Amino acid sequence: MGDLGAEGSPKDRRLTARALERLRRLCLSLPETNERESNGERGWFVRDRKLFVTFVDHHHDDRVGFWCAASPGDQAALVSAGPARFFVPPYVGHRGWLGVYLDVPVDSHQVAEIVTDAYRVVAPKRLAARIDERARAPGVNPSRRSASRPR
Protein backbone atom coordinates (compact mmCIF):
# COMPACT_ATOMS: atom_id res chain seq x y z
CA MET A 1 0.00 0.00 0.00
CA GLY A 2 1.21 3.46 -0.85
CA ASP A 3 0.96 6.60 1.18
CA LEU A 4 -1.06 8.88 -1.10
CA GLY A 5 -4.05 9.05 1.18
CA ALA A 6 -4.54 10.62 4.54
CA GLU A 7 -4.99 7.94 7.18
CA GLY A 8 -6.82 8.84 10.39
CA SER A 9 -9.09 11.82 10.86
CA PRO A 10 -9.88 13.61 7.61
CA LYS A 11 -10.09 16.81 9.67
CA ASP A 12 -6.35 16.79 10.15
CA ARG A 13 -5.32 19.66 7.87
CA ARG A 14 -1.75 18.40 7.45
CA LEU A 15 -2.91 15.06 6.09
CA THR A 16 -5.46 16.73 3.82
CA ALA A 17 -2.76 19.08 2.50
CA ARG A 18 -0.45 16.12 1.86
CA ALA A 19 -3.16 14.24 -0.07
CA LEU A 20 -3.89 17.38 -2.11
CA GLU A 21 -0.21 17.92 -2.93
CA ARG A 22 0.26 14.32 -4.11
CA LEU A 23 -2.87 14.50 -6.27
CA ARG A 24 -1.68 17.85 -7.64
CA ARG A 25 1.68 16.35 -8.66
CA LEU A 26 -0.04 13.45 -10.44
CA CYS A 27 -2.43 15.69 -12.35
CA LEU A 28 0.11 18.34 -13.33
CA SER A 29 2.54 15.70 -14.61
CA LEU A 30 0.15 15.03 -17.50
CA PRO A 31 0.48 17.00 -20.76
CA GLU A 32 -1.09 20.47 -20.97
CA THR A 33 -2.92 20.36 -17.64
CA ASN A 34 -3.57 23.22 -15.28
CA GLU A 35 -5.13 23.68 -11.86
CA ARG A 36 -7.80 26.15 -10.79
CA GLU A 37 -10.80 26.37 -8.54
CA SER A 38 -14.00 24.78 -9.78
CA ASN A 39 -17.19 24.90 -7.74
CA GLY A 40 -15.26 25.74 -4.58
CA GLU A 41 -12.73 22.89 -4.88
CA ARG A 42 -9.36 22.44 -6.58
CA GLY A 43 -9.74 21.01 -10.08
CA TRP A 44 -7.42 19.93 -12.88
CA PHE A 45 -8.20 20.65 -16.48
CA VAL A 46 -6.89 19.66 -19.89
CA ARG A 47 -5.98 22.78 -21.88
CA ASP A 48 -7.81 24.89 -19.27
CA ARG A 49 -11.19 23.68 -20.54
CA LYS A 50 -12.02 20.08 -19.75
CA LEU A 51 -12.15 19.06 -16.10
CA PHE A 52 -10.79 15.57 -15.42
CA VAL A 53 -10.15 15.51 -11.63
CA THR A 54 -11.63 17.45 -8.68
CA PHE A 55 -10.21 17.27 -5.15
CA VAL A 56 -12.98 17.04 -2.54
CA ASP A 57 -12.26 18.24 0.96
CA HIS A 58 -15.31 17.44 3.10
CA HIS A 59 -17.72 18.13 0.22
CA HIS A 60 -21.15 16.93 1.44
CA ASP A 61 -19.57 14.71 4.10
CA ASP A 62 -16.54 14.50 6.37
CA ARG A 63 -14.37 12.68 3.82
CA VAL A 64 -11.33 13.63 1.74
CA GLY A 65 -10.96 12.28 -1.77
CA PHE A 66 -11.35 13.13 -5.42
CA TRP A 67 -13.83 12.75 -8.24
CA CYS A 68 -12.63 11.92 -11.73
CA ALA A 69 -13.78 11.04 -15.20
CA ALA A 70 -13.84 7.28 -15.77
CA SER A 71 -14.05 4.91 -18.70
CA PRO A 72 -17.40 3.20 -19.24
CA GLY A 73 -17.86 0.42 -16.69
CA ASP A 74 -14.99 1.45 -14.41
CA GLN A 75 -17.19 3.25 -11.88
CA ALA A 76 -19.50 0.28 -11.34
CA ALA A 77 -16.64 -2.23 -11.21
CA LEU A 78 -14.51 -0.28 -8.74
CA VAL A 79 -17.36 0.79 -6.44
CA SER A 80 -18.66 -2.79 -6.35
CA ALA A 81 -15.22 -4.27 -5.65
CA GLY A 82 -14.11 -1.66 -3.08
CA PRO A 83 -16.91 0.43 -1.53
CA ALA A 84 -14.63 1.47 1.35
CA ARG A 85 -12.29 3.14 -1.18
CA PHE A 86 -14.53 4.09 -4.12
CA PHE A 87 -17.93 5.76 -4.43
CA VAL A 88 -20.37 7.31 -6.88
CA PRO A 89 -19.92 11.08 -6.48
CA PRO A 90 -22.86 13.49 -6.38
CA TYR A 91 -23.60 15.69 -9.42
CA VAL A 92 -21.31 13.81 -11.84
CA GLY A 93 -21.80 10.18 -10.81
CA HIS A 94 -24.67 9.74 -13.26
CA ARG A 95 -22.15 10.52 -16.05
CA GLY A 96 -19.89 7.65 -14.94
CA TRP A 97 -17.45 9.68 -12.86
CA LEU A 98 -15.69 7.86 -10.04
CA GLY A 99 -15.11 8.99 -6.45
CA VAL A 100 -11.92 7.89 -4.68
CA TYR A 101 -11.42 8.29 -0.94
CA LEU A 102 -7.99 9.50 0.16
CA ASP A 103 -8.63 9.32 3.91
CA VAL A 104 -8.15 5.53 3.92
CA PRO A 105 -5.04 3.53 3.02
CA VAL A 106 -4.68 3.73 -0.76
CA ASP A 107 -2.57 2.08 -3.42
CA SER A 108 -0.57 4.98 -4.88
CA HIS A 109 0.04 3.13 -8.15
CA GLN A 110 -3.67 2.44 -8.58
CA VAL A 111 -4.50 6.09 -7.87
CA ALA A 112 -1.93 7.17 -10.48
CA GLU A 113 -3.51 4.82 -13.03
CA ILE A 114 -7.02 6.08 -12.20
CA VAL A 115 -5.89 9.71 -12.66
CA THR A 116 -4.15 8.82 -15.94
CA ASP A 117 -7.27 7.01 -17.16
CA ALA A 118 -9.38 10.07 -16.25
CA TYR A 119 -7.05 12.20 -18.35
CA ARG A 120 -7.35 9.81 -21.29
CA VAL A 121 -11.17 9.96 -21.10
CA VAL A 122 -11.22 13.77 -21.33
CA ALA A 123 -8.13 14.74 -23.36
CA PRO A 124 -8.09 15.01 -27.15
CA LYS A 125 -6.78 11.80 -28.73
CA ARG A 126 -3.46 13.30 -29.87
CA LEU A 127 -2.76 14.69 -26.42
CA ALA A 128 -3.71 11.42 -24.70
CA ALA A 129 -1.39 9.57 -27.09
CA ARG A 130 1.54 11.52 -25.61
CA ILE A 131 1.12 9.54 -22.39
CA ASP A 132 1.56 6.28 -24.29
CA GLU A 133 4.60 7.69 -26.12
CA ARG A 134 6.15 8.69 -22.81
CA ALA A 135 5.44 5.21 -21.39
CA ARG A 136 7.26 3.59 -24.34
CA ALA A 137 10.36 5.70 -23.76
CA PRO A 138 13.46 3.74 -22.67
CA GLY A 139 13.63 3.17 -18.92
CA VAL A 140 9.94 3.87 -18.33
CA ASN A 141 7.52 1.14 -17.31
CA PRO A 142 4.45 1.22 -19.54
CA SER A 143 1.18 2.01 -17.80
CA ARG A 144 -1.18 -0.95 -17.65
CA ARG A 145 -4.51 0.64 -18.34
CA SER A 146 -6.44 -2.34 -16.99
CA ALA A 147 -4.57 -2.30 -13.68
CA SER A 148 -7.00 0.24 -12.20
CA ARG A 149 -9.84 -2.24 -12.60
CA PRO A 150 -10.40 -4.98 -10.03
CA ARG A 151 -9.20 -8.43 -10.98
N, C-alpha and C positions, 0 to 999 in steps of 0.2 A: 504494500500500500504506500502511496506517495503522501506528500504533505501539502497538497494544494489547498485543502479545505481547512476550516477553522473548527477544531475539535472543542468540545465544551460549550459554554454559554455563548450563543450568538450575539449577546449584548456586549461582549468583550470587544471594545473598539480596536484593540491591537490586532486581534485575530481577524476581524472583519477587514481591516486595512490590508493585512497580509494576503488574504484571499483575493481582494480586489486587485492588488498589485500583481499577483501571479496571473490572474485572468487577463489583466491589461497587457502583460508581456506576451502572452499567447496570441491575443487578438492583433496586437500591433506588429507582430512578426510576420503577418500575412501581407501579401502584396496590396498596396494602395488602400490601406485601411486608415481610419482616423477615429478618434474618440470625441464624443461630446454628450451633453445631457440630452436625454430623451424621456419625456414624461416624468421628470423628477429623478431619474436614475441615470447612471453612467451607461452609455451605449456605444457600440462599435459598428462602424459603417464601412461599406465598400464604396470607394470613390465619393464619400460624403453624402451618399444618397440612400443606399439600401442597407437597412439595419440587419445585422446577422446575430448579434449577441447583446443582451441587456443584463447588467448586474442588478440583482435585487437584494436590497438591504432592508429586511423587515417589511416588505411590501405586502400588505394584507395579512401578515402573520408575523411571528417572531423568528423567522428563519432567514438565513443568508444563502444565496445561491445565484443562479443565472438562468435566463430563458434564452433559447436559441432556435434558429431555423433547423429543421430536421428533414431528412429524406423520407419519402413515403414509407410508412410502416415502422420506422425507427421509434417514434414516440410510444406506440402501443407495445412494441416488443420490450423496450427498456423499462417502461413503467410497470409492466406486468412482471418482469423478471426481478426488478429491484425497487419496490415502492418506498423503501426507506431512503433511497438515494435519488430517485427520479419521480417527477410528477407532471401532471398536465397543468400548465400555467393558465391563469385567468387571461381574458382578452384575446390571446393569440393561440391558445390550445386547440381551438376548433379548426385552426389552419395547419395543424400538425406540429406546431412548435413544441419543444421539449423543455421541461424544467429540471435543473440539476441542483441538488442541495450541496452546499460547500461547508456546512456546519456539522458534517459527519465525516468519518474517515473516507477519503476518496482515492481512487487510482489516478494519479497524475497523468499517466500515459493515456488512459481512457478519456479523461477530460480533454487532453490535447487533441485526440482524434475526433471527439464530439465537436469541438470548436472548429477544427479544420473541415469537418463535414458540413457544418453550418455555413461556413464561408463558401464552400463549393455549391451549396444549394442556391445561394443568393448572387454570387459573383458572375459576371459575364464569362462565357466559356473560355475565351482566350486568357483571361486573367486567372481563372481557376486552373487552367493547364500549367501555369507557371509553378504551382505547388508540385505537380507531378514531375516537372522538369528538375526542380530543385531536389526532389527526393531521389532522382536517378543520378544525381551528381556523385562523383567518386567520394567515398568515405561517408556517405549519408545513407542511413537505413531507410528504405522506402516505407511510406505510411501504408498500413494495411487497413483500407477503408472499412472492411467488415469487422475489424477488431472492436469497434464501438458497440457492436450488437452482441447480445448475449449468445452464448454457445449452447 
